[in-house]
Amino acid sequence: MADQQPTGPDLSKGVALAEFSGAMLLGHVGDDAVLLVRSGAEIFAIDAHCSHYHGPLAEGLVDGESVRCPWHHACFDLRTGEAIRAPALTALAVWTVERDGDRIVVRDKRERPKPRAKGAVDAPQRIVIVGGGAAGFAAAEMLRRQDYRGGIVMLSSDATPPVDRPNLSKDYLAGSAPEDWLPLRPESFYADSSIDLRLNTEVASIDAKAKNVVLAGGNAIPYDRLLLATGAEPVRLPIPGLDQPHVHVLRSLADSRAIIASADGAHRAIVIGASFIGLEAAASLRARNIEVHVVGLEQRPMERVLGSEMGDFIRRLHEEHGVTFHLGDTVTAIDGKRATLKSGGVLVADVVVVGVGVRPRLALAEKCGLAIDHGVTVNAYLETSIPGIYAAGDIARWPDPHSGQDIRVEHWVVAERQGQTAARNMLGQREAFDAVPFFWSQHYDVPINYVGHAETWDDIAVDGDIAAKDCLLRYRRDGRVLAVASIYRDVASLEAELAMERATR
């Protein structure tokens, strides 16, 4: 995320139209890296780097009056700079562009306009959000961005304000990202935005008839609209020894801090689970020069989501970085530093990370009487079976127009985008949630992007070379592409996402 020295032409001095023949041209104005973008007959000038993780927008994709980031598929309005698609939440600066004969000249940085809110059809007096994760935060932030003036109460069981959870298993755990990168907004944001954020707060029940949220202490908070964004919790294996201080799950900032503390001075770690969180944690612990053993029931890492070829590649990649796998096996007990395997072996480790998946936190929804089907059932507008109550994020099961199925996914970006859509719908805007699911995973220097959703497939078409870390995989059923995974094919991944969006419009 460090700033880079500006490159390319000085756009304040202008460039000839002949020099700007493509869709984008990277230059600078003073010390600011600025991207010229052509959209139809207009030319825009915008910050050159994404406000999420500083991705290079010049390597992204232009779609109408927007530009998409190649790294994590954020999207920005070229005219206003607004972050119109998570995971980016902060707007970019834009500059005035003028024609001077056959030259394009970038003038002053424009004052940032307010986002183009549709305006509330029905503005409730108070909105209560249960959950302090991606969906809950994105909803609260979007409500204020939409110029909603009513009360917002955000109830979070976490001890800290909302953080960038994907970083907890990646750069932060690896020691390459400072903790001050993690907060989604500074603590002052909540008071400045009149968001009543209550941490360490447990919700006991919801009285849908009285429209009250009842806290564990008995206090009742009235609402006009309610968003359930309770997220998921780590699966805890029923084996002896999981309650020891050197055995951890990984979900919250507190969990990641605890793993880092246990890793200090550690020589060997065991990671139980060979899926995304487990292997990202394994890569991060290897970055700390800790010997890592991964134990998993799977025959191949991530095969259920990515297929056999990608699974074999991921195993080789981790083995090249020193990880030892014990697949088709599991831990049956942990006695001090000794972990007994089902196969009969014993591993000795200073730290153990359990990453065997998560389960949606549905207790509140079930107790309230909401319709449940492997998640909280919502309609296209993310409204539950009880009018006025919405659900977003890991708990929501929604009608996905791309796969034609009701699906529930546990992806950070999906949760943020659902929170934003739910916010607009709680204001009466009736916007169907039709975003294509997206997630990314990082393993050492290898990023894996995934768009779409394929629980099963007939075949996987591979374009490129997986072993060479240059590939795009299409997961097809009945001849139709349901999902695309890629390594270093960023523009192709964006194009696949855009094609899926257009297919349902």
FENSULQUI-V250087 format. One record per pair of residues at least 4 apart in sequence whose ideal C-beta (glycine too) atoms are under 7 Angstrom apart, sorted by the first residue. I is the first residue (numbers start at 0). J is the second residue. Records with the same first field share a line. If there is no record, write none. Layout:
I->J + J
//
This chain:
0->52 + 53 + 180
3->32
5->27 + 30 + 31 + 32
6->25 + 27
7->25 + 26 + 27
8->14 + 26
9->26 + 27
10->14 + 26 + 27 + 28 + 33 + 35 + 44 + 105
11->28 + 105
13->99 + 102 + 103 + 104
14->18 + 19 + 24 + 26 + 102 + 103
15->101 + 102
16->101 + 103
19->24 + 35 + 103
22->36 + 37 + 61
23->34 + 35 + 36 + 57 + 61
24->35
25->34 + 47 + 57
26->33 + 35
27->31 + 32 + 33
28->33 + 94 + 105
32->47 + 48
33->44 + 46 + 47 + 94 + 105
34->45 + 47 + 56 + 57
35->42 + 44 + 103
36->43 + 45 + 61 + 66 + 77
37->42
38->43 + 61 + 63 + 64 + 77
42->96 + 103
43->77 + 78 + 93 + 96
44->93 + 94 + 96 + 105
45->66 + 75 + 77 + 80 + 91 + 93
46->91 + 92
47->55 + 56 + 57
48->53 + 54 + 55 + 56
49->53 + 54 + 56 + 68 + 70 + 73 + 87
50->82 + 87 + 89 + 91
51->68 + 71 + 73 + 86 + 87
52->70 + 71
54->68 + 69 + 70 + 71
55->69
56->66 + 68
58->69 + 489
59->66 + 67 + 68 + 69 + 493
60->67 + 490 + 493 + 494 + 497
61->66
62->67 + 497
64->76 + 77 + 78
65->74 + 75 + 76 + 77 + 83
66->75 + 77
67->72 + 74 + 493
68->72 + 73 + 87
69->489 + 490 + 493
70->489
71->86 + 412 + 439
72->412 + 437 + 493 + 496
73->82 + 84 + 85 + 86 + 87
74->83 + 84
75->80 + 81 + 82 + 83 + 87 + 91
76->80 + 81 + 83
79->93 + 112 + 114 + 115
80->90 + 91 + 92 + 93 + 111
81->90 + 114
82->87 + 88 + 89 + 90
84->416
85->137 + 412 + 415 + 416 + 419
86->411 + 412 + 415
88->140 + 183
90->111
92->108
93->109
94->105 + 106 + 107 + 108 + 109
95->106 + 107 + 109
96->103 + 105
97->104 + 106
98->103
99->104
114->144
116->145 + 146
117->428
119->147 + 426 + 427
120->426 + 427 + 428
121->426 + 427
122->147 + 149 + 426
123->149 + 223 + 224 + 425
124->149 + 150 + 223
125->149 + 150 + 152 + 221 + 222 + 223
126->142 + 149 + 151 + 222 + 223 + 224 + 226 + 425
127->152 + 154 + 212 + 220 + 222 + 225
128->135 + 138 + 139 + 151 + 153 + 154 + 226 + 228
129->154 + 202 + 212 + 226 + 227 + 228 + 229 + 363
130->134 + 135 + 155 + 227 + 228 + 229 + 230 + 392
131->135 + 136 + 153 + 155 + 157 + 161
132->136 + 161 + 164 + 228 + 230 + 392 + 414
133->137 + 164 + 392 + 411 + 414 + 415 + 418
134->138 + 228 + 391 + 392 + 414 + 415 + 417 + 418
135->139 + 153 + 226 + 228 + 418
136->140 + 161 + 183 + 418
137->141 + 415 + 418 + 419
138->142 + 226 + 228 + 391 + 418 + 419 + 421 + 422
139->143 + 151 + 153 + 194
140->144
141->145 + 418 + 419 + 422 + 423
142->147 + 151 + 422
143->147 + 192
145->422 + 423 + 426
147->426
151->194 + 195
152->195 + 220
153->194 + 195 + 196 + 197
154->197 + 200 + 202 + 212
155->196 + 197 + 198 + 200
156->199 + 200 + 201
157->198 + 251
158->198 + 199 + 253
159->198 + 252
160->182 + 186 + 189 + 196
161->183
162->181 + 182 + 183 + 252
163->181 + 183
164->411
165->169 + 411
166->170 + 171 + 176 + 180 + 181
167->171 + 172 + 249 + 252 + 255
168->172 + 249 + 276 + 279 + 280 + 283
169->173 + 279 + 283 + 441
170->175 + 176
171->176 + 178 + 181 + 255
172->255 + 258 + 259 + 280 + 283
173->283 + 286 + 287
174->286 + 287
175->286
176->180
181->252
184->188
187->191
188->192
189->194 + 196
200->214
201->214 + 215
202->212 + 214 + 363
203->213 + 214 + 215
204->213 + 366
205->212 + 363 + 367
206->211 + 213
207->367 + 368 + 385 + 388
210->221 + 222 + 223
211->219 + 220 + 221
212->220 + 222 + 225
213->217 + 219
214->218 + 220
224->387 + 425
225->387 + 388 + 389
226->389 + 391 + 421 + 425
227->363 + 364 + 375 + 388 + 390 + 394
228->391 + 392 + 418
229->360 + 363 + 394
230->360 + 392 + 393 + 394
231->357 + 358 + 359 + 360 + 393 + 409
232->250 + 357 + 358 + 360
233->248 + 250 + 357
234->355 + 356 + 357 + 358
235->241 + 248
236->241 + 353 + 355
238->330 + 331 + 332 + 333
239->332 + 333
240->246 + 332 + 333 + 334
241->246 + 333 + 353
243->333
245->261 + 349 + 350 + 351
246->333 + 351 + 353
247->254 + 257 + 258 + 261 + 351 + 352 + 353
248->254 + 353
249->254 + 255 + 258 + 276 + 280 + 352 + 354
250->254
252->256
253->257
254->258
255->259
256->260
257->261
258->262 + 350 + 352
259->263
261->265 + 350
262->284 + 287 + 289 + 350
265->289 + 349 + 350
266->289 + 290 + 349
267->289 + 290 + 347 + 348 + 349
268->284 + 289 + 291 + 348 + 349 + 350 + 352
269->292 + 294 + 338 + 346 + 348 + 351
270->277 + 280 + 281 + 291 + 293 + 352 + 354
271->294 + 330 + 351 + 353 + 354 + 355
272->276 + 277 + 295 + 353 + 354 + 355
273->277 + 278 + 293 + 295 + 297 + 300 + 326
274->278 + 301 + 354 + 356
275->279 + 301 + 440
276->280 + 354
277->281 + 293 + 354
278->282 + 293 + 300 + 313 + 317 + 442
279->283 + 440 + 441 + 442
280->284 + 352 + 354
281->285 + 291 + 293 + 317 + 322
282->286 + 320 + 442 + 443
284->289 + 291
285->289 + 291 + 320 + 321 + 322
291->322
292->323 + 325 + 346
293->322 + 324 + 325
294->325 + 328 + 329 + 330 + 340
295->300 + 326
296->327 + 329
297->302 + 326
298->302 + 326 + 327
299->307 + 310 + 311 + 314
300->310 + 313 + 314
301->305 + 309 + 310 + 313
302->306 + 307 + 310
305->309 + 310 + 484
306->310 + 459 + 472
307->311
308->312 + 461 + 465
309->313 + 465 + 472 + 484
310->314
311->315
312->316 + 465 + 466
313->317 + 442
314->318 + 324
315->319
316->320 + 442 + 443 + 445
317->322 + 442
318->322 + 324
320->443
325->340
328->340 + 341 + 342
329->341
330->338 + 339 + 340
331->339 + 340 + 341
332->339
333->338 + 351
336->347 + 348 + 349
337->345 + 347
338->345 + 346 + 348 + 351
339->345
340->344 + 345 + 346
357->409
359->374 + 393 + 394
360->394
361->365 + 371 + 375 + 394
362->366
363->367
364->369 + 371 + 375 + 394
365->371
369->375 + 383 + 384 + 385 + 388
370->376 + 383 + 384
371->375 + 376
372->376 + 396 + 405
373->396 + 407
374->394 + 395 + 396 + 407
375->383 + 390 + 394 + 395 + 396
376->383 + 384 + 396
377->381 + 382 + 383 + 390 + 395 + 396 + 397
378->382
379->398 + 431 + 432
380->424 + 429 + 430 + 431
381->389 + 390 + 391 + 395 + 397 + 417 + 420 + 421 + 424 + 432
382->386 + 389 + 424
383->388 + 389 + 390
389->421 + 424 + 425
390->394 + 395
391->395 + 414 + 417 + 418 + 421
392->414 + 417 + 418
393->409 + 414
395->407 + 417
396->405 + 406 + 407
397->405 + 406 + 432
398->405
399->404 + 406 + 452
400->433 + 503
401->435 + 451 + 452 + 499 + 503
402->406 + 452 + 481
406->452
408->413 + 436 + 452
410->414 + 436 + 437 + 438
411->415 + 438
412->416 + 437 + 438
413->417 + 436
414->418
415->419
416->420 + 434
417->421 + 432
418->422
419->423
420->424 + 430 + 432
421->425
422->426
423->428 + 430
424->428 + 429 + 430
433->503
435->450 + 451 + 496 + 499 + 500
436->451 + 452
437->449 + 450 + 496
438->449
439->446 + 447 + 448
440->447
441->446
445->468 + 486
446->486
447->484 + 486
448->485 + 492
449->482 + 484
450->482 + 483 + 492 + 495 + 496 + 499
451->481 + 482 + 483 + 499
452->481 + 482
453->474 + 476 + 481 + 482
455->476
456->474 + 475 + 476 + 481
457->475 + 476 + 477
458->475
459->472 + 473 + 474
460->473 + 475
461->465 + 470 + 472
462->470 + 471
463->469 + 470 + 471 + 488
464->469 + 470
465->470
468->486 + 487
469->486 + 487
470->485 + 486 + 488
471->483 + 485 + 488 + 491
472->483 + 484
473->480 + 483
474->480 + 481 + 482
475->479 + 480 + 481
476->481
483->492 + 495
485->491 + 492
488->492
489->493
490->494
491->495
492->496
493->497
494->498
495->499
496->500
497->501
498->502
500->504
//
